[in-house]
């Protein structure tokens, strides 16, 4: 799951709905991602990307994705 393609998606895909609609996934607040963790992630690719985003933030590795935003 920790593939370059997914990291690029985290830096370029925007949240399609909800309170943070339009925000790039890697910029979503950790609390919002924890809320999904509790309530259930969306199905499909979006859910998988949100899970990855949360895992990176928990481990303090979201800084790996930030430089990709400028290229995306």
Secondary structure as UniProt FT lines:
FT   HELIX           4..12
FT   TURN            19..22
FT   HELIX           25..27
FT   HELIX           30..39
FT   HELIX           44..58
FT   TURN            59..60
FT   HELIX           63..71
//
